[in-house]
Amino acid sequence: MPIDPQIVAMLAAMPEWPGVRHVPLDILRQSVRDSSIAIPAAQDAVVAHTEDRTISGPGGSADEATLPIRIYTPLGEAPFPVVVYMHGGGFVVGDLDTQDMIARALCAWSESIVISVDYRLAPEHKFPAGVDDSFAALQWAASNAATIGGDPARLGLAGDSAGANIACAAALIARDAGGPVVRAVVNIYGSCNYPGTATPSAAEFADGPILRADDVLWFWEQYLSDPSQQDDQRASPLRATSHAGLPPHFVGTAECDPTRDDAEVFAGKLVEAGVVTQLKRYPGMVHGFASWVGFLPGARAVLQDASAFLKTHLSD
């Protein structure tokens, strides 16, 4: 299927993008932030309130010992399920504002408290800093859910793109550590794999749109201190020795995305291991499409599907 016509029209109105390798990091981050916060949220993704706070983080220095989070509380009566969410951005860009529209939709439509995590970014903070921060946020949610109107027995993880990789890594860590118990994981176009194999989707969409194969490689170059880390399950959850015992996973992929095939192979690994898995490919969509939930039907579809999955697996 060709790229969705609405996306084609939107891309035609945008200036030519040179690829992330050719943009200074500070400009890249500011550009992503400016364009992201200008994207409208879904008008019916209504939440009761949001709160920004800091919690204890695993960072070593004094200025890294606190971890910013944003807590989204849905309409309705507590206690609610609690979903720890990690934003996308190639492990390098993004913050609590850039995917606010995704966190807001997941909160409203899954009727869950969503805790968005402002994890440390590469290249200043290499792997596994972002994973460590996110697992710390999951532990905080398990210990403090009741204080924010949540139910610690109904915990989920979610993320988009790089954030989805981190969410899936946190699920593996929680399984191996014996807790916290996670009941559902949402992976929206997270490859869960270092781009070490030339997949058909990587070849077909090497030049994008939106995300290019070289962009993917550059992000990983910033993230890992050494290429040998690619086999660590916290970096590439697809490469875990075993996927048995993981919680149910929702995996949503974009048809026109160089990372599509890796994400779908990851879903296949889960199925082989006996993990309850819902895989859905969204036709005509491109990497990052969930952020356009305010106006793009495909984006609305993936977030409503993910929310329905969370409601099913985080129910009483």
GUTORZA-721388 format. One line per field, with one value per residue (C-alpha): chain; residue in one letter; x, y, z negated; residue number from 0. Coordinates in Angstrom, 1 decimal. Each point is the difference from the previous one (the first is absolute). Layout:
ch	c(A,...)
aa	c(a,...)
x	c(X,...)
y	c(Y,...)
z	c(Z,...)
i	c(NUM,...)
//
This chain:
ch	c(A,A,A,A,A,A,A,A,A,A,A,A,A,A,A,A,A,A,A,A,A,A,A,A,A,A,A,A,A,A,A,A,A,A,A,A,A,A,A,A,A,A,A,A,A,A,A,A,A,A,A,A,A,A,A,A,A,A,A,A,A,A,A,A,A,A,A,A,A,A,A,A,A,A,A,A,A,A,A,A,A,A,A,A,A,A,A,A,A,A,A,A,A,A,A,A,A,A,A,A,A,A,A,A,A,A,A,A,A,A,A,A,A,A,A,A,A,A,A,A,A,A,A,A,A,A,A,A,A,A,A,A,A,A,A,A,A,A,A,A,A,A,A,A,A,A,A,A,A,A,A,A,A,A,A,A,A,A,A,A,A,A,A,A,A,A,A,A,A,A,A,A,A,A,A,A,A,A,A,A,A,A,A,A,A,A,A,A,A,A,A,A,A,A,A,A,A,A,A,A,A,A,A,A,A,A,A,A,A,A,A,A,A,A,A,A,A,A,A,A,A,A,A,A,A,A,A,A,A,A,A,A,A,A,A,A,A,A,A,A,A,A,A,A,A,A,A,A,A,A,A,A,A,A,A,A,A,A,A,A,A,A,A,A,A,A,A,A,A,A,A,A,A,A,A,A,A,A,A,A,A,A,A,A,A,A,A,A,A,A,A,A,A,A,A,A,A,A,A,A,A,A,A,A,A,A,A,A,A,A,A,A,A,A,A,A)
aa	c(m,p,i,d,p,q,i,v,a,m,l,a,a,m,p,e,w,p,g,v,r,h,v,p,l,d,i,l,r,q,s,v,r,d,s,s,i,a,i,p,a,a,q,d,a,v,v,a,h,t,e,d,r,t,i,s,g,p,g,g,s,a,d,e,a,t,l,p,i,r,i,y,t,p,l,g,e,a,p,f,p,v,v,v,y,m,h,g,g,g,f,v,v,g,d,l,d,t,q,d,m,i,a,r,a,l,c,a,w,s,e,s,i,v,i,s,v,d,y,r,l,a,p,e,h,k,f,p,a,g,v,d,d,s,f,a,a,l,q,w,a,a,s,n,a,a,t,i,g,g,d,p,a,r,l,g,l,a,g,d,s,a,g,a,n,i,a,c,a,a,a,l,i,a,r,d,a,g,g,p,v,v,r,a,v,v,n,i,y,g,s,c,n,y,p,g,t,a,t,p,s,a,a,e,f,a,d,g,p,i,l,r,a,d,d,v,l,w,f,w,e,q,y,l,s,d,p,s,q,q,d,d,q,r,a,s,p,l,r,a,t,s,h,a,g,l,p,p,h,f,v,g,t,a,e,c,d,p,t,r,d,d,a,e,v,f,a,g,k,l,v,e,a,g,v,v,t,q,l,k,r,y,p,g,m,v,h,g,f,a,s,w,v,g,f,l,p,g,a,r,a,v,l,q,d,a,s,a,f,l,k,t,h,l,s,d)
x	c(0.0,1.3,0.6,-3.2,-1.0,-0.4,3.6,1.2,-1.7,1.6,3.4,-0.3,-0.5,3.2,3.5,2.5,1.6,3.7,0.0,0.9,3.7,0.3,-1.7,1.8,-1.4,-1.3,-1.8,-1.4,-1.4,-1.5,-1.5,-1.6,-1.4,-1.3,-1.7,-1.4,-1.6,-1.7,-1.9,-3.6,-1.2,-3.2,-2.8,-1.8,3.1,-1.1,1.8,-1.0,3.4,3.7,2.8,3.8,2.2,3.4,0.8,3.2,2.0,3.1,2.3,3.4,0.5,-2.0,-1.8,-0.9,-1.4,-3.5,-2.1,-2.7,-3.4,-3.4,-3.1,-3.2,-3.2,-3.1,-3.6,-1.8,0.4,3.2,1.8,1.1,2.5,3.5,1.9,3.7,0.6,3.3,0.0,1.7,2.9,2.7,1.4,1.3,-2.9,-3.3,-1.4,-3.2,-1.6,1.0,-2.4,-2.5,-2.7,0.7,0.2,-3.3,-1.8,1.2,-1.1,-3.5,-0.8,1.5,-1.4,3.4,2.4,2.9,3.4,2.2,3.7,2.6,2.8,3.6,1.0,3.0,2.6,0.6,-1.4,0.7,-1.7,-1.3,-0.8,-3.4,-1.0,1.2,-2.1,-3.1,0.3,0.5,-3.3,-1.7,1.2,-1.2,-3.4,-0.2,0.9,-2.0,-3.0,-2.5,1.2,-1.0,-3.3,1.5,-0.2,3.5,-1.4,-0.9,3.3,0.7,2.9,-0.3,2.2,0.3,3.1,3.2,-2.3,-1.7,3.4,0.6,-3.5,0.6,3.5,-1.6,-2.4,2.9,1.8,-3.2,-0.4,3.5,0.0,-3.3,-1.9,-1.6,-2.7,-0.9,-3.3,0.2,2.5,-0.7,2.6,-0.8,2.6,2.8,2.5,1.4,3.1,3.3,-0.1,2.4,-2.0,-1.0,-3.7,-2.4,-1.6,3.4,0.9,-3.4,-0.2,3.7,-0.8,-3.0,-2.4,0.6,2.5,2.8,2.2,3.0,-1.9,-0.7,3.7,1.1,-2.4,1.5,3.5,-0.9,-1.6,2.5,3.5,1.2,-1.7,0.4,-2.8,-2.5,-0.4,-1.0,-3.7,-0.5,1.2,-1.5,-2.9,-0.5,3.3,-0.9,0.9,-3.6,-3.2,-2.0,-1.8,-0.4,-3.4,-2.4,1.4,-1.7,2.2,-1.1,2.1,-0.1,0.0,2.4,2.7,3.6,-0.3,-3.3,1.4,2.1,-3.0,-2.1,2.7,0.1,-3.8,0.6,2.6,-2.5,-2.6,2.5,0.7,-3.7,-0.5,-3.5,0.8,-2.1,1.8,-1.5,1.5,-1.5,-0.2,1.4,1.4,3.6,2.3,-1.2,-3.6,-1.5,0.9,-2.6,-2.9,-1.7,-0.7,1.2,-2.5,2.8,1.6,-3.3,-0.4,3.3,-0.5,-3.6,1.1,2.9,-2.4,-2.5,2.8,1.0,-3.6,-0.4,3.2,-0.1,-3.6,-0.8)
y	c(0.0,3.5,2.6,1.4,3.0,2.3,-0.7,0.5,3.5,0.8,-1.0,2.0,3.1,-0.6,1.1,-2.6,-1.7,-0.8,-2.9,0.1,-0.7,3.4,2.1,1.3,-1.7,3.1,1.1,-3.5,-0.1,3.4,-0.7,-3.2,1.7,3.0,-2.1,-2.5,2.5,1.6,-3.2,0.0,-2.6,-1.9,2.2,-2.9,-1.2,1.7,-0.6,1.1,1.6,-0.2,0.5,0.5,-1.3,-1.5,-3.4,-1.6,-1.2,-2.3,2.7,0.2,3.7,2.4,1.6,-3.4,-1.4,1.3,-1.2,2.2,-1.6,1.2,-1.7,-0.1,-0.9,-1.0,0.9,-2.4,-1.5,-1.3,-2.4,-0.1,-2.2,1.6,0.0,1.2,1.6,0.8,2.5,-0.6,2.0,-2.5,0.0,3.5,2.5,0.5,0.9,0.2,2.4,-1.5,-3.0,1.5,-0.7,-3.7,-0.2,2.0,-2.3,-3.2,1.4,1.1,-3.0,-2.8,1.7,-0.5,2.3,0.6,0.9,1.5,-0.3,2.6,-2.5,1.0,0.4,-1.0,0.8,1.8,-3.0,-3.2,-3.4,-1.2,3.3,0.5,-3.6,0.4,3.1,-1.6,-3.1,2.3,1.7,-3.4,-0.8,3.4,-0.6,-3.4,1.5,3.2,-0.8,0.3,3.5,1.3,-1.9,-3.1,-3.7,-1.6,-3.4,1.4,1.3,0.4,1.3,1.9,2.0,1.1,-0.6,0.1,0.4,-3.3,-1.7,1.2,-1.1,-3.5,0.0,1.0,-2.9,-2.4,1.5,-0.3,-3.6,-0.9,1.9,-1.6,3.3,2.4,-2.1,1.5,-1.0,1.6,1.6,2.3,0.3,2.5,-0.3,-0.9,-2.2,-1.7,-0.7,1.5,0.5,-2.8,-1.8,1.4,-0.7,0.6,3.0,1.5,-0.2,1.1,3.0,0.8,3.6,0.4,1.8,1.6,-2.6,-1.2,-3.1,2.2,1.9,-3.2,-0.9,3.4,-0.1,-3.4,1.4,2.7,-2.5,-2.8,0.5,-3.0,-2.0,-3.2,1.3,-0.7,-3.6,1.1,-0.7,3.5,1.5,-2.5,-1.8,-2.1,-1.7,-1.1,-3.6,-0.7,1.9,-2.4,1.3,3.5,1.8,0.5,2.3,2.3,0.7,2.6,0.6,2.5,-1.5,2.6,-0.2,-1.3,-1.5,-1.8,-3.5,-0.1,1.0,-2.7,-2.6,0.9,-0.6,-3.4,-0.8,0.8,-2.3,-2.8,0.3,-0.3,3.7,1.4,2.4,2.3,1.1,2.6,1.7,3.3,0.4,3.2,1.2,1.2,0.0,2.4,0.1,-0.5,3.6,1.2,-1.3,3.4,-0.2,-3.3,-2.9,-2.6,1.6,0.0,-3.7,-1.2,1.9,-1.2,-3.6,0.3,1.5,-2.8,-2.5,1.7,0.1,-3.7,-1.1,2.5,-0.6,-1.1)
z	c(0.0,0.8,-2.8,-1.4,2.2,-3.0,-1.0,3.6,0.0,-3.4,1.2,3.1,-2.0,-2.1,0.9,1.1,-3.1,0.3,-2.4,-3.7,0.7,1.6,-2.7,-3.1,-3.1,-1.7,3.2,0.5,-3.5,0.3,3.4,-1.2,-3.1,1.9,2.6,-2.5,-2.4,2.9,0.8,-1.3,-2.5,0.6,-1.2,-1.6,-1.9,-3.1,-3.3,-3.5,-0.7,0.4,-2.5,0.6,-2.8,-0.6,-1.5,-1.1,3.0,0.4,1.4,-1.7,-0.3,-2.1,3.0,1.3,-3.2,0.7,2.8,1.5,0.7,1.0,-1.4,2.0,-1.9,1.9,-0.7,-2.2,-3.4,-1.5,-0.3,3.6,1.8,0.4,3.3,0.0,3.4,1.8,2.9,3.3,1.6,0.9,-3.6,0.8,0.2,-1.6,-3.4,-2.0,2.5,3.3,-0.3,-2.4,2.6,-0.1,-3.8,-0.3,2.5,-1.8,-3.4,1.2,2.2,-2.2,-3.1,-1.7,-1.8,2.4,-1.4,2.7,-0.7,1.0,0.1,0.6,3.7,2.0,1.0,-3.4,-1.8,1.9,-0.3,-2.4,-1.7,1.6,-0.8,-3.6,-0.4,1.5,-2.2,-3.0,1.0,0.2,-3.5,-1.3,1.6,-1.7,-3.4,0.3,2.1,-2.8,-0.9,3.5,0.3,1.7,-0.6,-0.3,1.0,3.5,1.5,3.7,2.1,3.3,2.4,3.6,2.1,-2.2,-3.0,1.0,0.1,-3.5,-1.1,1.3,-1.7,-3.3,0.3,0.4,-3.0,-2.1,1.0,-0.8,-3.3,-1.1,0.1,0.1,1.6,3.4,1.5,3.5,2.3,2.9,2.7,2.8,2.8,-2.3,2.0,-3.2,2.0,1.0,3.8,0.7,2.7,3.4,-0.2,2.9,-1.6,-0.8,3.6,1.4,-2.3,-0.3,1.1,-2.2,0.0,-3.5,-1.2,2.1,-0.4,-0.6,-2.7,-1.8,0.1,-1.2,-3.0,-1.0,0.4,-2.6,-2.3,-0.3,-1.4,1.9,2.9,-2.1,-2.3,2.8,-1.2,-3.5,-0.5,-1.5,3.2,2.5,-1.8,3.2,-0.8,-3.5,-0.6,-1.0,0.3,-2.1,-3.0,1.4,-0.4,2.9,2.7,2.6,3.0,2.4,3.2,2.8,3.5,1.5,-2.7,0.3,-3.5,0.7,0.6,-3.2,-2.1,1.7,-0.5,-3.7,-0.1,1.6,-2.7,-2.6,1.6,0.2,-3.7,-0.8,-0.9,0.7,2.9,2.2,3.1,2.4,3.0,0.9,3.8,1.6,-3.3,-0.6,-3.0,-2.6,1.2,-3.5,-0.9,2.6,-2.0,0.1,3.7,1.6,-0.1,0.0,-3.0,-1.8,0.9,-1.5,-3.3,-0.3,0.7,-2.5,-2.6,0.5,-0.5,-3.3,-1.2,0.7,-1.8,-2.8,-1.0,-3.5)
i	c(0,1,2,3,4,5,6,7,8,9,10,11,12,13,14,15,16,17,18,19,20,21,22,23,24,25,26,27,28,29,30,31,32,33,34,35,36,37,38,39,40,41,42,43,44,45,46,47,48,49,50,51,52,53,54,55,56,57,58,59,60,61,62,63,64,65,66,67,68,69,70,71,72,73,74,75,76,77,78,79,80,81,82,83,84,85,86,87,88,89,90,91,92,93,94,95,96,97,98,99,100,101,102,103,104,105,106,107,108,109,110,111,112,113,114,115,116,117,118,119,120,121,122,123,124,125,126,127,128,129,130,131,132,133,134,135,136,137,138,139,140,141,142,143,144,145,146,147,148,149,150,151,152,153,154,155,156,157,158,159,160,161,162,163,164,165,166,167,168,169,170,171,172,173,174,175,176,177,178,179,180,181,182,183,184,185,186,187,188,189,190,191,192,193,194,195,196,197,198,199,200,201,202,203,204,205,206,207,208,209,210,211,212,213,214,215,216,217,218,219,220,221,222,223,224,225,226,227,228,229,230,231,232,233,234,235,236,237,238,239,240,241,242,243,244,245,246,247,248,249,250,251,252,253,254,255,256,257,258,259,260,261,262,263,264,265,266,267,268,269,270,271,272,273,274,275,276,277,278,279,280,281,282,283,284,285,286,287,288,289,290,291,292,293,294,295,296,297,298,299,300,301,302,303,304,305,306,307,308,309,310,311,312,313,314,315)
//
